[in-house]
């Protein structure tokens, strides 16, 4: 039975039905999940697939959000054009940062990317003329063809398809030449090099991809939150993304969505324990990394569902 | 003016040095870089406050003693509960676990002690005493003294005692060390206990100088910078790196711009990692295939 086309049809149906059936609150949450998942997807590529730890995802998201907003506020570039432009520039920065991995790995890479996040946050706070300083800045509305998308219900039509597109691309990338090269590098850099892979270029490309995805996510989350606060884009945010990736499943693009859904929806069910929320997230991260380092997407029944999908799409015997 | 800036900056430097010593101790002793160490420092200071809350009317010093004992237990828990089960896990998992440990401690403090700052008493007088034309604060001197004292003790331990050699052997080659009779798990347990106690000592000294809030642990990144600058495996390097960083920050803050002060330390961190990853006093690390 052709399961995959059926599932696609169901997904498209659900996509158009959701705005008709769900109230604004849930659509906003879906947008938040999608935007967060996109940022985490970057981490899945660079840390999950290529094995290079990165605490710079927070910086990329900040640069994407601020970059697109500043372009729109100061030069009148609409967000739909500004976000891709900024994302390409940030991807270039990510590529440069990736060059660092020639000399740096493991602990030192974690430290260096941590420092990048700290530097970007400080720059956002102190470059007041451009960023509004510690007070933050308002995000111009996302306008398409003269129509401003302001609510979660309207932004839904932008954020969810973009995220779905990148998740599918990443899913297909895993089995491609690029994806297999990254996996080889994660498992043994020396062996990958011996096989003739240009290890540095692949690692830098992985960083560029993570920066690109982070910047797009930042650009899309900015009009959703309507306000950028530099205090948000610190080391805690970088660890938040890492926690989502670990809980969802470090090597799985769908894991990024599952993890984001857990972290965005959980606060709704813990309203009585608002002040313990940070502790719950931290304990989740610690528990998963010790007990189930491959995350939720490695749960047996989820794996079986995934295998079922692949079996139906694989070559027929 | 310059002399005063230098004298004051040494205090900040000693704070960094104290935290860097903990990093180096754990890394030299167990091969793990503990990314949550800064939060453990904060947690140590909060332990004193928690002890005073639990037992009403408890004076300061007994509370410090209780905090030290509890942090020793915490160190044992970290090793037994997390680092030992993860001993064969990938480096990535270890890094994330240590980050997670720090986040748990920070969020624990935020959840139970609130997000706002707490007052914390100074150990010694804060009144400045003029010494040869510059003002010296006894409370700050204590930090410098304690950092140097801890450096001396750790240095003697590693360089002069058989136990220190056992630690180095255990870290260098776990199997080899256990073959010649070193109880590797005991050695690692002890390192974690000592480093955790050290974190609380640092926390008690540092808390009155900085603001004691859940986010004080972010000072840890300065400790990293100091440790990296000095050479991650060198104890004297940690102290040298800390004090150098303190002086550099003070000079930049005074003469160039206070906004650049923090950025300079992160810039140094990246530059040292790229240009001289072994630091000022560290030995060259050869990567084996």
Boltz contact constraints between the chains, C-beta under 6 A:
constraints:
  - contact:
      token1: [A, 53]
      token2: [B, 92]
      max_distance: 6.0
  - contact:
      token1: [A, 53]
      token2: [B, 95]
      max_distance: 6.0
  - contact:
      token1: [A, 104]
      token2: [B, 273]
      max_distance: 6.0
  - contact:
      token1: [A, 106]
      token2: [B, 91]
      max_distance: 6.0
  - contact:
      token1: [A, 107]
      token2: [B, 33]
      max_distance: 6.0
  - contact:
      token1: [A, 108]
      token2: [B, 273]
      max_distance: 6.0
  - contact:
      token1: [A, 110]
      token2: [B, 95]
      max_distance: 6.0
  - contact:
      token1: [A, 111]
      token2: [B, 224]
      max_distance: 6.0
  - contact:
      token1: [A, 112]
      token2: [B, 270]
      max_distance: 6.0
  - contact:
      token1: [A, 112]
      token2: [B, 273]
      max_distance: 6.0
  - contact:
      token1: [A, 115]
      token2: [B, 266]
      max_distance: 6.0
  - contact:
      token1: [A, 115]
      token2: [B, 269]
      max_distance: 6.0
  - contact:
      token1: [A, 115]
      token2: [B, 270]
      max_distance: 6.0
  - contact:
      token1: [A, 118]
      token2: [B, 266]
      max_distance: 6.0
  - contact:
      token1: [A, 119]
      token2: [B, 263]
      max_distance: 6.0
  - contact:
      token1: [A, 119]
      token2: [B, 266]
      max_distance: 6.0
  - contact:
      token1: [A, 122]
      token2: [B, 262]
      max_distance: 6.0
  - contact:
      token1: [A, 122]
      token2: [B, 263]
      max_distance: 6.0
  - contact:
      token1: [A, 126]
      token2: [B, 259]
      max_distance: 6.0
  - contact:
      token1: [A, 190]
      token2: [B, 289]
      max_distance: 6.0
  - contact:
      token1: [A, 239]
      token2: [B, 99]
      max_distance: 6.0
  - contact:
      token1: [A, 239]
      token2: [B, 103]
      max_distance: 6.0
  - contact:
      token1: [A, 275]
      token2: [B, 111]
      max_distance: 6.0
  - contact:
      token1: [A, 276]
      token2: [B, 111]
      max_distance: 6.0
  - contact:
      token1: [A, 278]
      token2: [B, 107]
      max_distance: 6.0
  - contact:
      token1: [A, 278]
      token2: [B, 110]
      max_distance: 6.0
  - contact:
      token1: [A, 279]
      token2: [B, 107]
      max_distance: 6.0
  - contact:
      token1: [A, 279]
      token2: [B, 108]
      max_distance: 6.0
  - contact:
      token1: [A, 279]
      token2: [B, 111]
      max_distance: 6.0
  - contact:
      token1: [A, 282]
      token2: [B, 103]
      max_distance: 6.0
  - contact:
      token1: [A, 282]
      token2: [B, 104]
      max_distance: 6.0
  - contact:
      token1: [A, 282]
      token2: [B, 107]
      max_distance: 6.0
  - contact:
      token1: [A, 283]
      token2: [B, 104]
      max_distance: 6.0
  - contact:
      token1: [A, 285]
      token2: [B, 100]
      max_distance: 6.0
  - contact:
      token1: [A, 286]
      token2: [B, 100]
      max_distance: 6.0
  - contact:
      token1: [A, 286]
      token2: [B, 104]
      max_distance: 6.0
  - contact:
      token1: [A, 289]
      token2: [B, 93]
      max_distance: 6.0
  - contact:
      token1: [A, 289]
      token2: [B, 96]
      max_distance: 6.0
  - contact:
      token1: [A, 289]
      token2: [B, 97]
      max_distance: 6.0
  - contact:
      token1: [A, 289]
      token2: [B, 100]
      max_distance: 6.0
  - contact:
      token1: [A, 290]
      token2: [B, 82]
      max_distance: 6.0
  - contact:
      token1: [A, 290]
      token2: [B, 85]
      max_distance: 6.0
  - contact:
      token1: [A, 293]
      token2: [B, 93]
      max_distance: 6.0
